[in-house]
């Protein structure tokens, strides 16, 4: 039997052997807009099927049932009693922890939307419980799957840029007042953990940290200047990386009209710049510009959070299923997902204390 499920009898005769693929039953916590992305991904994956949804809103049960075509439950216990292999957590950020812990204690593997939780301490508790229950824990930081970004990772890891000297991330986005006014949790400290950095900025900050490595210290300042929210709508941070490089992060949801997120990586041998998941500049000594796959990238949520595609989400879900099947860590496990939250929390802390914060 070869890897394609074909049995070769002789050089001229091949008989196909059809092997029944295990179907992974997936349940989703939440019924917000991101759930449509997950449902579409699951529908397109041959070895996955959506079997149940959970919503804390009794009033959403019937409409969600019609919308997604699966049973919808308004108590977590009823939801987790279903035959579910993997729970995708897509509710409010500050409620991720309670859903993850409940799923883990029920013996279900978990893939959560970013962030895993709103503080490093809460994430540590989640990791501990998932480890003790022997379930896989993954986080959806799907921008790591951008084909152009993968080229940047290869360039950094192979030493093409030489010693890294600076890494910058800019998430200078815009959100309308209705984006916050129509939500009972976005922009709140309790359930969003903040705003522009931890909600909108976290994806790009994760990409920066994955390239530049651990952060030694940060000095940050965040403010709320335009929107009527608890969290910040503008902010900046200065980073000192453990490898000696420096960097900056700017983030906002008050920066009209909103510009594609940007990453700048500078090394002693050159630089690479990305915008909206696409490489826009490649200036690396003795290394030609690689073939870019920009058409496959997912787009930017600079002004519209629904503008991103779903292909990178599908890669993350497929990887999570493969991690369960092969008993390996997922693409982004709890420890990896914690890193961006720790840096963002340090920026918030630095702003409040008006002091340099060491990680």
N, C-alpha and C positions, 0 to 999 in steps of 0.2 A: 504494500500500500504506500503510495507516495503522498506528499503533502496536499495534493489537490483532490484526494478522495478517489483516485483512479487505480484500478488493479490491472497491471500489465501481464497478459498471458503470454504473448510473444511480441516480436518487434512489429508485427502488422495488426495485432488485435488488441484493442483496449476496451474493457467493459467498465462502464461507470457504476460505482457503488454509491448509493445515496445514503448518507449518514444523517440521521435525525439530529439536528442542532438543538442543544439545550436552549430553551426560551427563558430569559431572565424576566421575571415579573417585577415591574417597577411601580412603586407608589410615590406620589408627589404630595408634599406638604405645602399648601398654599394654592391660591387660584388667581393670583395677580397676572400681570401682562407677561412676565418672563416664563410663566407656565406654558404659554403657547409655543415658545421656542423649544422647551423640553419635549412637549407632546409631539411636535413635528419631527424632532430628532429621533425619538423613540419609534415613531411610525416608520421612519426610513431605515432603521436598523433591523436586519433580518432576525437577530437573536434576542430582540427585546420587545416587550409589549407593556403598555400602560394598563394597570388593573384597578387602581383606586386613587382617589384624591382625598385630602383632608383639608377642611377649612374650619376655622373657629366660628365663622359666621353662619348661623342657622339659615339666614335669609339667602345665602349664596348657594345652598345645596342643590336646589332644583335647577337653577340656571346653569350651574357648572356641570351638572349631570347631563343636561341637553347639549351643552357646548362641547364636552370632551367624550361623552358616550361611555362613561364608566361610573361605577358606584362612587358616591361622595359621602364622606362621613364628617360629622361635626364633633366627635370625641376621638381623642388620640388612641384610646384603648380599642375602640371598634375598628379604627383604621388599621392598627398594627396586628389585629387578629387575622387579617387577610394573608393569603399565601404570597408574601412579598419577599423578593431576594434583595432588592436594593431600594432604599428610600432616598429620594431627591428632595432636599430641603430648600424651599423657595419662598419662605414667608419673610416677615420683617427681620432685619439683621439682628436686632436685639432679642429676637425669639428663636434664633437658630439653635442656641445652646440647649434650650429645653426640649426642642424637637429631636436634636441629635442624640441627646442622652436617653430620651425615651425609646428611640429606635434601637440604639445600641443595647439597651437593657432587654429589649425584645429579641435580640439576636439578629438584627437586620444590619447589613452593610449600609454605609451612608455616603452620599455625595451631596455636599452643601454648596449653595451659592456663596459668593464672597460677601463679606468676610465670614469666617467660621463663627466669630463672635466679635463683640465690640472692644474687648480688652485682651491683652496677652494672658492675664490670669484666668479669665473665663475659658480661653482656648486651651490652656494647660489642663484644666479640669476635664474638658471634653476629650482631649487626647488620652488622659489617664483612664477614663471610663471606657472608651472604645478599645483601648489596649487590654484592659481587664476582662472585657467581654469577648475579646478575640474577633472583633469585626473590623473590616477595612473602613478607613476614613479618608475621604478625598474632598478637595475643594475645587470649584469651577473657576479657574483663572485661565480662561480659554484663549486669551491673546498670546499665550506661549506657543500656540499651535499655528500662528501665522507663518506661512512659508518664508516670507522675507525675514521675519524675526529669527527663524531657525538659521538663516544664513549669517546673521549677526552673531548668534551664539557660537556658531562654528568658527567664525573669524576670531572671536575673542579667545575661545578655548584652545585653538590651534596656535595661538601666539602671533597671528598675522598683524595685529595692532601693537605688538610688543607690550611694554609696561603701560598699564592704564594710568592716565593722569587726571581725567575729569569725566564725570557722567552726569548728565542733566535730564530731568523729566519735566515736561510742561503739559498740564492738563487744564488749559485755559478755555473752559467751556461756559455755556450759558444755559440756564433753565428759567423758564417763565415763572411768574408768581403763582400761576395756577398749578404748576408742577408740585409745589409745596402745599398750596391751599386745598387742593383736592385730595390730599393724603393725610391720614391721622398719625403718620409715623415718620415720614421723610423729613430730615432736618432736625429731628429731635435727638437729644442726648441719650435718652433711655433706649430708643429702638433703632436709631440710625448710628449712634455712637459719635455723631458730629454731622458733617455734611460733605463739603467738596473733596476733602482728602480721603475719608474712609469710604465714601460711597462712590463718587465718580473717579477719584484719583487712584484708587487702590490697584486697579489693573496695570496701569502704566508704572506705578511705583514698584510693583512686583517684578515687572520686566527689567527695570533699572537695577534692582537688587540682585536679580539672577545673573546679570552680566557683570556687575561691579563687585559683588561679594559683600560680606558683612560690614555693617556700619559701626564705627567706634563711638561717634558722638554727633549730636545735632543741635542746631540753634534755629528755632522757628518762631514765626509770628503768624497768627491767624486772626481775622476780623470778620464781623458780620456788618456789611455796609449797605446792602440793597434789599435783601429779602427779610421778611418777618419770620425768622426761624431762630432756633436755639444754637444750631451749629454754624460753622463758618461758611461764608460764600466767597472769600478770597483768603489767600495765605501763601507763605513762602517758607522754605527751609534750607539751611546750609548744612551739608553733610560732610563729615570726615570719615572716609572709609578705612577699614583696617589695613588695606594694602598701601596706604599713603596717599591715595587719590582723594580729590575733593569733588563735590557735586552740589547741584541745586535742584530743588523741586518747587514749582509754582503750581497752584491749583485754584480753581474758582468755578462758581456757577453764576457769577454776576458779570461775566466778561463778554458782553454782547459783540457780535452775534454768535460767538463760540467758534473756536478754531480747532482743527484736528490735533489730537494729542501728539506730542513730539518727544522723541528720545534722541539725545546726542551722546555719542560715545567717542572719546578722544584717547588715543594712545600715542606712544612716542613714535610709532611708524605710520600714523594716519588717523582718519576719523570716518565714522559712519553716522548718518542722520536718517531718522525715520519719522514719517508723519502718517497718522491714521492707519498704521499697520503696514505701510509701504516704505521701502528704502527710497529716499529722495536724493541722497548724496553718498557716494562711495569713493573715498580718496585715501587709498591704502597703498603705500609704497610697494612696488614690485608685485602687486596683486591686481589683476584685471577685474573689472566689474563683473560679477557673476550673472548668470541668467536669472532674472527676477521672475517671481511668480505673483506679481501684484494683483492680477485679476482674480486670484483665489483668496485674497485677503478679505476680512469681514466688514470693512467700513468703519466709520467713526460715529460715536454718539455725541459729537460736539454740541449739537443743538437739539437733537432728537434722540432720546434713549432707545427708541424702537428701530433706529436706522441700521443697526448692526445686523449682519447675516447670522445664520444658524450653523454653518458648517463647522466652525471651530468648537461650538458646543457639542456637536455630534462626535467629534474626535475625542473630546473629554469623556463623554458617556461611554463610548466604545472602549476607551482605555480603562475606565473604571471596571467595566465588565470583564475585560481581559485580566486585570489585576486580581479580581476575585477568582477567576478560573485558574490562574497560574500561581496563585498565592504569592504575589509580589506587591510592593508598594505601588500605589497609583501615581500618576504623573505629578500631582501636587498633593502630598500628604499633609497631615496636621502640622508637622514641624515646619514644612516649607510655607504653608499658608500663614503661619504665625509671624513670619519675618516682616512682612509689610505692615501688619497691624502693630507690631512693636515699634517700628520706625514712626508710623503715623501717631501713635500714642505719645511717643517721645517729643514729637513736634508740638502736639497739644500741650504737653507738660511744660516744655520750654517756653511756649508763648505765655502761659499763665504765670510762670515763675520769672520770666524775663532772664533766663539763665541758660548756659550750655548744659545739655543733659547727656550723660554717658549711658550707653546701652550695655 
